[in-house]
Amino acid sequence: MASPKLKELSVFFPFYNEEANIKAQTEQALKIIPRFAKEFEIILVNDGSVDKTNQIGQKLAAKYPNVFLVSHQKNRGYGGALKSGFAKAKYEWIFFSDGDRQFDLAEIAKLLPLTSQADLVIGYRQKRADTLIRLINAKLFNLLIRLLFGLKVADIDCAFKLLKKEVVDGLELKSDGALISSELLIKAQKAGFRITQVPVSHYPRKIGSPTGANPRVIFKAFYDIFTLWQELK
């Protein structure tokens, strides 16, 4: 059975030092996204990379008319990269995933049938292909978010999300770090937007180095939780 097609879709990926992945991720998206949208754009967000990510992104944007590059002069963090992607996106629906190729973009087909029922259709990893320390951090993080904000989702930070542009247009997102996904979902829920969840596959990273396990990133994310709690209480 063919998946339903959206009229239009903005797709973006954040990249930080992903010279080994940006070309493959972009070209995979160019093959897959036309199955799911009549009109589409693919936005590459280079978050201050110091390798060849930006140069490769420039070549891809020059080669393909549906591909656009947003480049930060300095690294702004994961939240900063997502906010740039949201700001650049022009179509009614926005999909984003990470640039490390740990997700199968074809599984967008799982999200589309639920777009008539929800404003945000978010994936959760059925079997997360991460280290033990990252799994423990995620469990603690999700538990704290649930206790403080009443957000009951299985996998807050899963980078496989489809949402209406009006959701991000109506929210003031402040986080520049790893808290961005939590802030997005908490504020969307508070604003009355409908959220539904779908299981998706997750694969080990084949090339490149992750930054999410960096102790400074983890500490800042937990610190930012309480800043957000102060803002919303």
Rosetta blueprint (number, residue, H / E / L):
1 M L
2 A L
3 S L
4 P L
5 K L
6 L E
7 K E
8 E E
9 L E
10 S E
11 V E
12 F E
13 F E
14 P E
15 F E
16 Y L
17 N L
18 E L
19 E L
20 A L
21 N L
22 I H
23 K H
24 A H
25 Q H
26 T H
27 E H
28 Q H
29 A H
30 L H
31 K H
32 I H
33 I H
34 P H
35 R H
36 F L
37 A E
38 K E
39 E E
40 F E
41 E E
42 I E
43 I E
44 L E
45 V E
46 N E
47 D E
48 G L
49 S L
50 V L
51 D L
52 K L
53 T H
54 N H
55 Q H
56 I H
57 G H
58 Q H
59 K H
60 L H
61 A H
62 A H
63 K H
64 Y L
65 P L
66 N L
67 V E
68 F E
69 L E
70 V E
71 S E
72 H E
73 Q L
74 K L
75 N L
76 R L
77 G L
78 Y H
79 G H
80 G H
81 A H
82 L H
83 K H
84 S H
85 G H
86 F H
87 A H
88 K H
89 A L
90 K L
91 Y L
92 E L
93 W E
94 I E
95 F E
96 F E
97 S E
98 D L
99 G L
100 D L
101 R L
102 Q L
103 F L
104 D L
105 L H
106 A H
107 E H
108 I H
109 A H
110 K H
111 L H
112 L H
113 P H
114 L H
115 T L
116 S L
117 Q L
118 A L
119 D L
120 L E
121 V E
122 I E
123 G E
124 Y E
125 R E
126 Q L
127 K L
128 R L
129 A L
130 D L
131 T L
132 L H
133 I H
134 R H
135 L H
136 I H
137 N H
138 A H
139 K H
140 L H
141 F H
142 N H
143 L H
144 L H
145 I H
146 R H
147 L H
148 L H
149 F H
150 G L
151 L L
152 K L
153 V L
154 A L
155 D L
156 I L
157 D L
158 C L
159 A L
160 F E
161 K E
162 L E
163 L E
164 K E
165 K H
166 E H
167 V H
168 V H
169 D H
170 G L
171 L L
172 E L
173 L L
174 K L
175 S L
176 D L
177 G L
178 A L
179 L L
180 I H
181 S H
182 S H
183 E H
184 L H
185 L H
186 I H
187 K H
188 A H
189 Q H
190 K H
191 A L
192 G L
193 F L
194 R L
195 I E
196 T E
197 Q E
198 V E
199 P E
200 V E
201 S L
202 H L
203 Y L
204 P L
205 R L
206 K L
207 I L
208 G L
209 S L
210 P L
211 T L
212 G L
213 A L
214 N L
215 P H
216 R H
217 V H
218 I H
219 F H
220 K H
221 A H
222 F H
223 Y H
224 D H
225 I H
226 F H
227 T H
228 L H
229 W H
230 Q H
231 E H
232 L H
233 K L
